[in-house]
Amino acid sequence: MSKEHSHEHAFEEMSCGTGCCCSGGSCGTEGAIRPVPAVLGIALFAAALVAGGDTWFGLAAYAGAYLLIGWDVLKTAFIGLRHGRAMDENFLMSIASLGAMFLGDYSEAVGVMLFYRVGEYLQERAVGSSRRSVRELMKLRPDAVHVREDGAVRDVPPSDVKPGTLIEVRAGERIPLDGVIVGGRSVLDTSAMTGESLPVEAGEGTAVMAGYINGQGVLYVRTDRDWKHSALARVQELVEAASGNKSRMEGRLSRFSRIYTPLVIAIAVLVFLCYPFVTGGSWGDGLFRALVLLVISCPCALVLSVPLGFFAGIGRAARNGILVKGSSYLDALRKVKTVVFDKTGTLTEGAFAVDEVLPCAGVSPESLLYWAAHAESAASHPLGRSIVKAYGGALFPERVADMVEVTGGGVSARVEGRSVLAGKKAFLKDAGVAVDDLEERGATIYVAMDGVLLGRLRMSDQVKSGAALAVRELRDLGVNRLVMLTGDSSSAGREVGDRLGLD
């Protein structure tokens, strides 16, 4: 099995998530909780509580409920006993609950098994949520690569592509392997790998990483690494490796369980053997008290509570779009005094919007947006779509003609018969438009009509509504240094940092 396939298989098989509640790292049960037996068991338990344990129906209902709810625990304990791994909480749960049944405490026997299974169900739900988030990362792996050979294109698996191969990446596709562009021009969405929110211009000679998205046109890339050494594969490998890490607390609990379980059993045996001689009571009383000791000493609350707390935290974070790579990392957050944020998609939305409309003298803001939006109305660039959205008014495509989009520069079009340019400062200067040299913040689009500058549109990545609150609450929790790390431009980074009050 190839390495990348084994990675995917490992994700599918991670039934314990980031740590197990069992000693020795074995799972508490074999496989996921089965809903039908669990529901039937709960129904029988309810019927038994109504009927009571002094009737044949009640006894049968308790026995059926116990087997339906606790069968997986009993089975795991038996398998562990056969393989010399008896001393875990499954074995202790089994003998404690069977002891309660023997003592006639049927509702307690079924109840303790039910609570244990409910805890496992909640654990599986929490871990499943985290696993789904990790699988989303795995989906970034391409299914096929378009390889060009002898003028023809064929699709091959990423693992079969060698360094130095010429591949084709079409518009809208994710670049599958690291390499260098040898043909074509485009704008790339690199946010998944670098955090850069603004599309990046790319052409011949530009180095690219697996995970970038080709915004337009066809690119020809000469690969310089195979799949398993690509940047995207390394990210996936690191997440997979980290997701199996136990927290230090969970490791202590596993070691504790291996000592505690045989100790409790030994004490229970001593109580049974010594009780008649010390107290003068009967062997039956000694057995009763030994079984009571086993029931009350079952450590499922302790052994389940800490891992379940971690699983619940990881699951809650996953539902909020935060991937915690393992419970050891969640545990480490208790001592954090410095927090480093990614910018794009974490503190900001990852989508540009028009912040300021800066018309020249004699030009209204509405007029500037009107001409710019019509010139950009058919453009494919994300900044152009942001301008159209900011305009918000009705567009009249029939008034637009001769639209030409220049990759990495801007657009030119005839709007109502007037020549309109919208794009970067250099794009307008090359067309002979006199442009001021004011400092740019974020992304700035200049707009000109008939060779005369109409004004500028400043755009930035929008700060998320809850980002400022998160910063304040972290400071209240004792985090004394808040830092932002971004692959975006320094001016865009400073603007977001100042707005949020980061250090």
C-alpha positions, -999 to +999 in steps of 0.1 A: +000+000+000+014+034-009+021+059+018-006+083+008-032+055+006-021+043+041-027+078+053-062+079+041-068+044+055-055+055+088-080+084+089-109+060+082-098+037+109-093+062+137-121+052+159-104+064+191-096+099+178-069+116+197-067+093+227-084+064+243-100+060+277-087+025+280-055+012+295-028+004+271-045+025+245-071-001+235-105+011+227-133+007+252-154-013+228-150-029+194-164-004+169-190+022+171-220+020+193-249+003+175-281+023+178-307-004+175-295-027+204-290+005+225-325+018+219-340-017+226-319-020+257-331+014+270-367+004+263-363-029+282-346-011+311-376+013+313-400-016+312-381-034+339-381-003+362-419-002+359-424-040+364-399-043+392-372-070+397-395-094+417-415-106+387-404-129+359-410-102+333-390-077+352-361-101+357-362-110+320-363-073+310-334-065+332-313-094+318-322-084+282-314-047+288-281-056+305-270-078+276-282-054+249-265-024+265-234-040+279-226-068+254-198-049+237-181-042+271-185-078+281-171-090+248-141-067+250-134-078+285-135-115+275-113-109+244-088-090+267-089-119+292-081-144+264-051-122+252-037-115+287-050-079+288-077-083+315-066-055+338-085-026+323-118-009+330-138-031+307-129-061+329-136-041+361-169-028+346-179-064+337-173-080+370-187-051+390-219-050+370-222-088+371-217-086+408-245-061+411-267-085+391-257-113+415-266-092+445-300-084+431-292-048+423-305-051+388-312-015+381-277-004+394-261-031+371-279-019+340-276+018+350-239+018+354-235+000+321-259+025+305-240+056+318-208+041+306-222+035+271-237+070+269-203+084+278-188+064+249-215+076+225-208+112+234-171+105+230-177+090+195-198+120+185-171+144+195-142+125+179-163+120+147-167+157+144-129+162+146-123+133+121-147+150+096-126+182+098-095+162+092-111+144+062-119+178+047-081+184+046-076+151+030-100+161+002-074+186-010-054+157-023-060+156-061-076+125-077-056+128-109-029+148-125-031+160-162+003+149-176+015+161-210+035+136-230+043+138-268+016+164-273-011+144-256-026+147-221-034+117-199-046+116-163-025+097-138-026+093-100-004+119-081+017+091-067+028+081-102+041+115-112+079+119-111+099+151-106+105+169-139+072+159-154+052+185-174+017+188-161-013+208-172-035+228-147-068+241-160-088+271-148-104+265-114-083+235-106-060+230-077-023+227-085-016+190-077+022+191-072+050+215-063+068+229-093+076+259-116+053+274-142+068+270-177+039+283-197+008+304-193-003+333-171-029+334-143-038+347-109-035+321-081-056+317-050-028+307-025-048+313+007-050+276+016-012+273+018+002+308+025-027+328+040-024+354+012-059+367+007-052+387-024-049+366-056-013+364-067-001+370-103+018+341-118+036+335-150+066+317-165+092+311-139+069+314-109+074+286-083+040+271-072+030+247-044+004+219-044-028+234-030-028+267-050-059+272-071-055+284-107-078+313-112-079+316-150-065+301-182-043+270-185-009+267-168+019+243-177+040+233-147+072+214-145+071+194-112+102+195-090+089+171-062+069+139-061+036+139-043+048+125-009+073+153-007+049+181-018+039+209+006+003+197+007+012+161+015+035+173+043+007+193+059-016+163+057+011+140+071+018+164+101-019+166+109-023+128+108+007+123+130-004+149+155-040+136+157-029+104+174-011+122+202-024+117+237-023+144+262+000+140+292-031+137+315-045+109+294-012+091+295-012+093+333-047+079+334-038+050+312-009+041+335-031+047+365-057+023+351-031-005+347-022-002+383-056+006+398-076-022+383-055-052+395-051-034+429-089-031+434-095-067+423-068-079+448-084-059+476-118-074+468-104-109+469-088-101+503-121-088+516-138-120+505-112-143+520-106-123+553-141-112+561-153-144+578-121-147+599-119-110+610-156-104+616-170-138+622-195-133+594-204-157+567-187-164+534-219-150+517-215-117+535-178-116+525-188-121+489-214-095+491-190-069+505-163-078+480-188-073+452-199-040+467-163-028+467-159-037+430-191-018+421-182+014+440-146+014+430-152+012+392-131+041+378-152+048+347-160+083+359-124+092+363-111+073+333-138+086+310-142+121+322-107+135+313-106+119+277-142+129+272-135+164+282-107+166+256-129+149+229-158+173+236-134+203+234-119+190+201-154+184+187-167+218+197-137+234+181-142+215+149-179+226+147-165+262+149-141+256+121-110+251+143-089+220+138-071+210+170-046+184+160-046+164+192-056+164+228-020+171+238-023+205+221-056+212+239-040+203+272-011+227+264-035+256+260-038+258+298-004+274+300-004+296+270+006+332+275+012+341+238-013+334+210-002+336+173-031+340+149-032+333+112-049+363+094-068+351+064-099+331+073-092+333+110-092+369+119-106+380+085-132+366+062-108+359+034-129+379+009-122+415-002-147+443+000-146+480-009-136+500+022-132+535+008-145+552-023-121+581-030-133+602-060-113+630-075-125+666-074-158+670-093-166+633-093-193+618-070-187+585-052-218+571-070-205+580-104-170+565-097-186+532-086-210+533-116-182+535-142-159+510-124-187+484-118-197+485-155-161+482-167-156+452-143-191+437-149-178+408-170-143+405-153-133+372-136-109+388-110-122+387-074-115+424-069-137+432-099-165+411-084-161+431-051-165+464-070-197+452-086-210+441-053-201+474-037-219+493-065-251+474-057-272+491-084-286+478-116-261+469-143-267+475-180-245+450-200-258+465-233-239+497-224-206+478-222-184+469-252-149+459-261-140+447-226-105+434-224-091+419-192-053+421-187-040+394-163-023+411-133-031+446-146-068+455-149-096+459-174-104+482-202-139+487-217-161+511-236-190+521-213-217+542-230-191+549-257-165+562-232-132+546-227-129+533-191-099+518-174-099+501-139-069+484-124-035+489-108-016+522-108+010+508-133-018+496-156-032+532-158+002+548-161+011+525-191-021+538-207-009+574-203-032+583-173-017+607-148-019+590-114-011+604-080+017+588-059-002+586-026+006+556-003-015+526-010-032+506+018-045+471+011-056+467-025-062+499-045-080+500-079-076+532-099-104+542-123-100+565-153-123+576-181-112+590-215-076+593-201-086+613-170-084+598-134-118+595-118-106+582-084-095+552-064-113+523-047-095+509-016-103+473-007-093+451+022-099+417+036-128+422+060-123+415+097-146+389+112-173+402+134-162+382+165-124+388+161-122+419+183-143+401+210-120+371+209-089+393+214-105+410+244-116+377+260-081+362+255-066+391+273-091+386+301-080+350+303-044+360+310-029+358+275-005+387+276+008+387+240-013+385+208+005+382+175-007+379+139+013+358+113+003+364+077+015+357+042-003+388+031+013+422+024+028+441+054+004+470+048-026+447+049-013+430+080-006+462+098-041+475+090-058+444+105-034+443+135-041+480+143-079+475+140-079+446+165-052+460+189-028+431+184+007+433+198 
